[in-house]
């Protein structure tokens, strides 16, 4: 099996995160991988950025605690900006073996945001991309 030691997991701080985590946790355990949980804060004002960043820290720390109890090494990454651009920057700035993210089955905002992000990333990245459909 391919050595996916560094797995970048795009987290959008919604219910679909549970789906992607359910898929990558066993993979990380089996391969001894580090999961890098990435959330991109997409805001329009500094106050909104601060509030969304605080919420994302709480969410990501909760996921980290759950995963670490399973014996998985976790690193948290929070960036601000356009999700597609920031995910690409993160990939360019660090060495990852796999990008994992959920695609939304329902919900217009999530479908528009992560649907377009996953489509764009499929065309722009060279590392393997694991897309998991979530129906939340």
C-alpha positions as CSV (number, residue, x, y, z in Angstrom):
1,X,0.0,0.0,0.0
2,X,1.2,3.5,-0.8
3,X,2.9,5.3,2.1
4,X,0.6,8.1,2.9
5,X,2.5,9.3,5.9
6,X,1.3,12.9,5.8
7,X,-2.4,13.3,5.2
8,X,-3.9,16.7,4.8
9,X,-7.6,16.7,5.7
10,X,-9.8,19.6,4.7
11,X,-12.3,20.3,7.5
12,X,-15.1,22.8,7.0
13,X,-16.4,22.7,10.6
14,X,-19.8,21.1,9.7
15,X,-21.4,17.7,10.1
16,X,-19.7,16.4,7.0
17,X,-16.4,16.5,8.9
18,X,-17.5,13.4,10.8
19,X,-17.7,11.5,7.5
20,X,-14.2,12.3,6.3
21,X,-12.7,11.6,9.8
22,X,-14.5,8.2,9.9
23,X,-12.7,7.4,6.7
24,X,-9.2,8.8,7.3
25,X,-8.8,7.6,11.0
26,X,-8.6,3.9,10.2
27,X,-6.2,4.7,7.3
28,X,-4.0,6.8,9.5
29,X,-4.0,4.0,12.2
30,X,-3.1,1.3,9.7
31,X,-0.3,3.3,8.0
32,X,1.0,5.2,11.1
33,X,0.2,8.5,9.3
34,X,0.0,12.0,10.7
35,X,-3.3,13.7,10.1
36,X,-3.1,17.5,9.4
37,X,-6.6,18.9,10.0
38,X,-6.9,22.0,7.9
39,X,-9.7,24.6,8.2
40,X,-9.8,27.7,6.0
41,X,-11.6,30.6,7.7
42,X,-13.5,32.3,4.9
43,X,-14.6,35.7,6.2
44,X,-15.3,39.2,5.0
45,X,-14.4,41.3,8.1
46,X,-11.7,41.1,10.8
47,X,-14.4,40.6,13.5
48,X,-16.0,37.7,11.5
49,X,-12.5,36.2,11.0
50,X,-11.8,36.3,14.7
51,X,-15.1,34.7,15.6
52,X,-14.9,32.0,13.0
53,X,-11.3,31.3,13.9
54,X,-12.2,30.9,17.5
55,X,-15.0,28.5,16.6
56,X,-12.7,26.5,14.3
57,X,-10.1,26.1,17.0
58,X,-12.7,24.6,19.3
59,X,-13.9,22.3,16.6
60,X,-10.5,21.2,15.4
61,X,-9.3,20.6,19.0
62,X,-12.3,18.4,19.6
63,X,-11.4,16.3,16.5
64,X,-7.8,16.2,17.6
65,X,-8.7,14.9,21.1
66,X,-10.9,12.1,19.6
67,X,-8.2,11.1,17.1
68,X,-5.3,11.2,19.6
69,X,-7.3,8.9,21.9
70,X,-7.2,6.4,19.1
71,X,-3.4,6.7,18.9
72,X,-3.3,9.0,15.8
73,X,-0.8,11.9,15.6
74,X,-2.7,15.1,14.7
75,X,-1.5,18.6,13.7
76,X,-4.0,21.5,13.4
77,X,-3.7,24.0,10.6
78,X,-5.9,27.1,10.4
79,X,-5.6,29.6,7.5
80,X,-7.7,32.5,6.4
81,X,-8.8,33.4,2.9
82,X,-10.4,31.7,-0.1
83,X,-10.5,27.9,0.6
84,X,-9.2,26.8,-2.8
85,X,-6.3,29.2,-2.7
86,X,-5.4,28.5,0.9
87,X,-5.5,24.7,0.4
88,X,-3.2,25.0,-2.6
89,X,-0.8,27.3,-0.6
90,X,-0.7,24.8,2.3
91,X,0.1,22.0,-0.2
92,X,2.8,24.1,-1.8
93,X,4.4,25.0,1.6
94,X,4.5,21.5,3.1
95,X,4.9,18.0,2.0
96,X,1.7,15.9,2.0
97,X,1.1,12.5,0.5
98,X,-2.7,12.7,0.2
99,X,-5.4,15.3,0.4
100,X,-8.7,14.1,1.9
101,X,-12.0,16.0,1.9
102,X,-15.7,15.5,2.0
103,X,-18.0,16.6,-0.8
104,X,-21.4,17.7,0.2
105,X,-24.5,15.9,-0.8
106,X,-27.0,18.5,0.4
107,X,-27.0,22.1,1.4
108,X,-26.6,24.8,-1.2
109,X,-23.8,26.8,0.5
110,X,-21.7,23.7,1.2
111,X,-22.3,22.3,-2.2
112,X,-21.3,25.5,-3.9
113,X,-18.3,26.1,-1.7
114,X,-16.8,22.6,-1.4
115,X,-18.2,21.4,-4.7
116,X,-16.3,24.1,-6.6
117,X,-13.2,23.7,-4.3
118,X,-13.0,19.9,-4.9
119,X,-13.5,20.4,-8.7
120,X,-10.8,23.0,-8.8
121,X,-8.4,21.0,-6.7
122,X,-8.8,17.9,-8.8
123,X,-7.4,19.9,-11.7
124,X,-4.6,21.8,-9.9
125,X,-2.9,19.4,-7.4
126,X,-0.5,16.6,-8.2
127,X,-0.9,14.6,-5.0
128,X,-3.7,12.0,-4.7
129,X,-7.1,13.3,-3.7
130,X,-9.5,11.3,-1.6
131,X,-13.1,12.7,-2.0
132,X,-15.7,11.2,0.3
133,X,-19.4,12.0,-0.4
134,X,-21.2,13.1,2.7
135,X,-25.0,13.3,2.7
136,X,-25.4,15.6,5.7
